[in-house]
Amino acid sequence: MHDTLSPYRQAVERELAGIEHESAGACPGCPECLHTDTPEEPGDEWHDLANEGSFSWSSCDACGSTFGGDRYPAHGYIANRQTDDPMDGLCHFNICVDCLMYLANGDEPEEWHQTPRAWADDR
């Protein structure tokens, strides 16, 4: 039996093509993620700050949804990187809450539309 991918999974596969080891949240040891820490008061709060979502009208980098909403940090590696340096090929992207739950837990959204037009057409 051949399972077909849901429209959501198809969108994620398409948008993240060439990226491997995707993960939601800040990257431990990553200089770019560490910039959220305050030099005057260094501490562990950088990780919490780096993982916070913020509202954006930008499309989700993982599923392509153009709905406005909270975007969260995520990262992955560009496939076929050329060195063993763990920071080589590391890429950062911003994801919607649906993709946050999918990357963190494998949970697909129950109802998903990539664009407001597609949502309206289903009504």
C-alpha positions as CSV (number, residue, x, y, z in Angstrom):
1,M,0.0,0.0,0.0
2,H,1.4,3.4,-0.9
3,D,0.5,6.3,1.4
4,T,0.1,9.7,-0.2
5,L,1.3,12.8,1.6
6,S,-1.2,15.3,2.9
7,P,-1.2,18.8,1.3
8,Y,0.5,20.1,4.4
9,R,3.3,17.5,4.2
10,Q,3.7,18.1,0.5
11,A,4.2,21.8,1.2
12,V,6.8,21.1,3.9
13,E,8.7,18.7,1.7
14,R,8.7,21.2,-1.1
15,E,9.8,24.2,1.0
16,L,12.5,22.3,3.0
17,A,13.9,20.5,0.0
18,G,17.7,20.2,0.4
19,I,17.5,20.8,4.2
20,E,18.2,17.9,6.6
21,H,17.9,17.5,10.4
22,E,15.3,20.2,10.8
23,S,14.6,21.2,14.4
24,A,12.5,23.8,16.1
25,G,14.1,26.3,18.4
26,A,17.5,27.9,19.0
27,C,20.7,26.1,18.2
28,P,22.9,25.4,21.2
29,G,26.4,26.9,20.6
30,C,25.3,28.9,17.5
31,P,26.8,32.4,17.4
32,E,23.7,33.7,15.5
33,C,21.3,32.4,18.2
34,L,23.5,33.6,21.0
35,H,23.0,37.2,19.8
36,T,19.7,37.3,21.7
37,D,21.6,37.3,25.0
38,T,22.4,40.6,26.6
39,P,26.2,41.1,27.1
40,E,25.5,43.1,30.3
41,E,23.7,40.2,31.9
42,P,24.9,36.9,30.3
43,G,23.0,33.9,31.4
44,D,20.8,31.0,30.4
45,E,17.9,33.2,29.5
46,W,19.3,33.5,25.9
47,H,17.8,30.2,25.1
48,D,14.3,31.2,26.3
49,L,14.6,34.5,24.4
50,A,15.8,32.8,21.2
51,N,12.8,30.4,21.3
52,E,10.1,33.0,21.7
53,G,7.7,33.5,18.8
54,S,6.9,36.9,17.4
55,F,4.1,38.1,15.1
56,S,4.9,38.4,11.4
57,W,3.1,38.8,8.1
58,S,6.0,37.0,6.4
59,S,5.3,33.6,5.0
60,C,6.3,30.5,6.9
61,D,9.7,29.2,5.7
62,A,8.7,25.6,6.2
63,C,5.2,25.2,4.8
64,G,4.9,28.5,2.8
65,S,1.7,29.6,4.6
66,T,1.0,33.2,3.9
67,F,-1.3,33.7,6.9
68,G,0.0,36.2,9.4
69,G,0.8,34.8,12.8
70,D,3.5,34.0,15.3
71,R,6.8,32.8,13.8
72,Y,9.3,30.7,15.7
73,P,13.0,30.1,15.1
74,A,14.1,26.8,13.5
75,H,17.2,25.5,11.9
76,G,18.6,22.7,9.8
77,Y,21.6,21.8,7.7
78,I,22.0,22.2,4.0
79,A,22.3,18.7,2.6
80,N,25.7,17.5,1.2
81,R,27.7,20.1,3.1
82,Q,31.4,19.9,2.4
83,T,33.1,19.9,5.9
84,D,32.8,18.4,9.3
85,D,32.5,21.8,10.9
86,P,29.1,21.6,12.8
87,M,28.3,25.2,11.8
88,D,29.0,24.7,8.1
89,G,25.7,24.5,6.3
90,L,23.6,25.5,9.3
91,C,20.7,27.5,8.2
92,H,18.0,29.4,10.2
93,F,14.4,29.9,9.2
94,N,11.2,31.1,10.7
95,I,8.2,28.8,11.1
96,C,4.5,29.1,11.9
97,V,3.0,27.4,15.0
98,D,1.7,24.5,12.8
99,C,5.3,23.8,11.7
100,L,6.6,24.2,15.2
101,M,4.3,21.4,16.4
102,Y,5.2,19.3,13.3
103,L,8.9,19.6,13.7
104,A,8.8,19.2,17.5
105,N,6.3,16.4,17.7
106,G,5.3,15.2,14.3
107,D,1.8,16.6,14.7
108,E,0.2,17.7,11.5
109,P,-2.5,20.4,11.7
110,E,-6.1,19.2,11.5
111,E,-7.1,21.9,9.1
112,W,-4.4,23.6,7.0
113,H,-4.5,26.1,4.1
114,Q,-1.5,27.6,2.6
115,T,-3.2,30.9,1.6
116,P,-6.2,32.9,2.8
117,R,-7.6,32.4,-0.7
118,A,-7.5,28.6,-0.4
119,W,-9.2,28.9,3.0
120,A,-11.9,31.1,1.6
121,D,-12.4,28.7,-1.3
122,D,-13.0,25.8,1.1
123,R,-15.8,27.7,2.9
